[in-house]
């Protein structure tokens, strides 16, 4: 079956139209133009603010004028990840979608269901005159995935809604009422180059699952940068000189692949130890990362490396830097409170840069983990900088809209939804800082493998979500 034949056709039509428009984070010009023209073609008031956020307003349908005005919000950008063997340019090409059983997927790339299905749902509400809803502001933010600069740029008074419905949750049986904040931690240094001594090797890590660095961090998945650091560590006994490292990509994606080129003396002993460590790591991850591949091979390179002492600093820094869950919440069962993703390691021509994304639902714990990283990096001669800090979203479990949604879910589906807080960065916390009286809730259809080429959207869940969304809109509480 083609995705165009799927129900609800209106959402899949709009999602396909959206996915035909390139929309990498920080390069959203084309999709901003697309959404602006969409609103204008419907004859609805449409504005684009200085940051690039698009706001489309639509008046209440007859009989709904006395309900609380709402904001429906999703972000326009998407995480751009592809498999190494896939030739694809996210800046010029549209996503290639296909149906695989119960799921919609993309050919070797991220699908963009995060948060494209939310965008497509809001588009479907805007263009339909038969769905009951109160006064509505459709808010399409930019750059959620790499800085949340769109949400951060929203000004007090820019929105009139009293309830915000964020459509960026990825399990259809969850109502999300809180989320983690985050901060970017970047370490860097520049080392002098030196002629590489000894035999040159290349180590490649690939085949890891990857995934969302917040929602999937609890799974203990393999991190290619940490595994590469483990494989390089035995080289410290053999005068290792690093030449290059290329590991991971985006801060919010658990790194799946990494490769390093380096020289060592006493190559035979190094290779023996490395092969044993490779065997140990593959055994450790046998049940969790079934497709993990570690290649160790001799190679050649015309490039210079860095000294053994400077190489030691980098390997120590990667080894010492925390990755994964740092603390579980003592108050919410099963919720990760704090974590770090060692997302990107790049060494090129003597310049090293290490990118991390630290998350926590508790502000003080966020900075504790960030300072732990700073300690690991600075003590090994790197300079650490913090940037892009954003707050978490403190739950308001007594908000009227939450009880409405719980009751509607139970009436529609015969069971209670899970009311949760998530270990991911939703824009609600940032928006709430400027709109403290606004009631906020996040929900969405089931999406698996977000931020990886395995991303997929569950077809039946989209149908469920569409019905649920329409019921919520016609049951928005009366104005206070």
Secondary structure, DSSP 8 states (H G I E B T S, - for coil): --GGGSSSHHHHHHHHHHHTS--BTT--HHHHHHHHHHHHHTT--EEE-TT--EEEEE---TT-TTB--EEEEEE--B---B-TT----TTT----EEEETTEEEESSB---HHHHHHHHHHHHHHH-SSS---SEEEEEES-TTTT-HHHHH--TTS---SEEEE---S-TTEEEEEE-EEEEEEEEEE--EE---SEEEEEEEE----EETTTTGGGT---HHHHHHHHHHGGGGGT-EEEEEEEE--TTEE---EEEEEEESSHHHHHHHHHHHHHHHHHHTTTT-TT-EEEEEE----S-EE-HHHHHHHHHHHHHS--EEEEE-SSSTT-EEEEEEEEEEEEETTEEEEEEEEEESSHHHHHHHHHHHHHHHHTTT-EEEEEEEE--B---TT-HHHHHHHHHHHHHHSS--EEEEESS--THHHHHHH-TT-EEEE----EESTTSTT-EEEHHHHHHHHHHHHHHHHT--B--
